[in-house]
Amino acid sequence: MGIFRTVRSVARFSPSTLSRRQRQLSRAAHIGDLRDMAKSHLPRGIFDYIDGGAEDEITMRRNSEAFAGYEFVPRILRDVSNIDTTTTFLGRHLSSPIIFSPTGFTRIAHSDGELAVARVAARHGLPYCLSTLSTRSIEEVARVSDGPKWFQVYVWKDRELVKDMLSRAASNGYDTIMLTVDTAVLGRRERDVRRGFTLPPTLGLGTLLDGITHPSWTWDFVRHDPITFANISGAAGRSAGTAVTLSDFISEQFDPALSWSEIDWFRQNWIGNIILKGVQSVDDAVQAHTVGIDAVALSNHGGRQLDGAPTPLQLLAPVAHATNGHLPLLCDGGIRRGSDIVKALALGASVCTMGRSYLYGLGAAGEAGVEKALTMLTSEMRRTMQLTGVRSVAEISSELVQITEHR
Ligand SMILES: Cc1cc2nc3c(=O)[nH]c(=O)nc-3n(C[C@H](O)[C@H](O)[C@H](O)COP(=O)(O)O)c2cc1C
């Protein structure tokens, strides 16, 4: 009898109204779980396009591992009942120091694509940076977001096309551009090479099988509008829907001759903030400061461009020192935990940006997955602040971290 009473007191078998995916999402504990969900839900070629990096993926792995190279110097007995994660960046008040990095071709992760990410960012008052190579246009994103909007610029050989995108961005309320400067040519992403990955994805025998074994992604994909480079439809001498390898497309269209002298051209054609994205050395950060760039994103494109590039985290302190703390810095790459954000801020970042973290969420469960990724990072950040004894972003200083001695 005792045994039944005990079982009855602990059993909770109420019928679940949640779908299997919703249940998995509600149980996901951290970004790694969202990655696992995305991995099982997406066809392998699509998952690898998102998850992969250049060549041996050493830089990609080190971006995340670098955070373990630092540990906290926690302080105690500091009344951490109220935690303030808000901050100000480039004149804007943000609910937390988190920005959504630009990612091309977002709709292959989920049909809601850029619109889902922009809606989540807007709900939390955080900037969403739309990629030049997005699959929803500047105008479509503006229609769903009244939050802070940035536009990421790849510099095309055809400058009239760039000028046109800048003026469309300005008239649709985007106030900041991120000029990506690490993509003179495309890094060699060998997972995509092996899978013959094209944008948009084409149907061959391999992709067909991949699609059949991932039916819910395939059903979502075929039911919605064809995926195209939405900002450049009809431009660049080809139909934006033509399947092409990304590396061919970039070497045809992007200008490898881009140099410092052209920053003036951007100043003349853009009145908002200019952030250089892809700065990978102290000297270039100093030069960016000297020519009046508003902020730099220390970034190696999430390890997708130069394998062997330094990690954003290791550049933070030397760059902050060389620019006397006067140049706002974004730490872009490898952020998978709220504690990563706190470490980056302690080393001199003003804000952190995330790419794959929200893409894993999008691939796992659409907009709800993006929301979940952000909630995970912000709640982890808040808890880390409480456990380290800092109550506000302003209180996070270099004294909060030290190099981990024994790894
Ligand atoms: C699938 C994917 C597509 C990306 N597309 C772009 C892009 O179009 N423009 C760009 O500047 N950066 C692009 N990036 C780089 C991100 O903006 C960001 O630098 C990178 O994802 C940061 O590293 P993380 O993924 O570890 O957070 C892309 C990254 C991924 C994973």
The ligand as a Gaussian input file, in Angstrom:
#p B3LYP/6-31G(d) Opt

LIG

0 1
 C       25.066000      30.936000     -41.590000
 C       25.825000      32.220000     -41.389000
 C       25.689000      33.237000     -42.346000
 C       26.391000      34.436000     -42.178000
 N       26.199000      35.453000     -43.084000
 C       26.825000      36.639000     -42.907000
 C       26.572000      37.729000     -43.777000
 O       25.774000      37.640000     -44.712000
 N       27.247000      38.891000     -43.546000
 C       28.145000      39.026000     -42.520000
 O       28.730000      40.094000     -42.353000
 N       28.362000      38.016000     -41.652000
 C       27.734000      36.839000     -41.833000
 N       27.952000      35.815000     -40.928000
 C       28.824000      36.026000     -39.771000
 C       28.008000      36.537000     -38.575000
 O       27.534000      37.840000     -38.792000
 C       28.881000      36.584000     -37.307000
 O       30.049000      37.300000     -37.581000
 C       29.241000      35.195000     -36.797000
 O       28.164000      34.302000     -36.949000
 C       29.651000      35.291000     -35.328000
 O       30.038000      34.057000     -34.822000
 P       29.041000      33.064000     -34.028000
 O       28.226000      32.396000     -35.088000
 O       29.982000      32.158000     -33.356000
 O       28.204000      33.909000     -33.111000
 C       27.267000      34.608000     -41.074000
 C       27.391000      33.580000     -40.122000
 C       26.679000      32.398000     -40.276000
 C       26.822000      31.316000     -39.237000

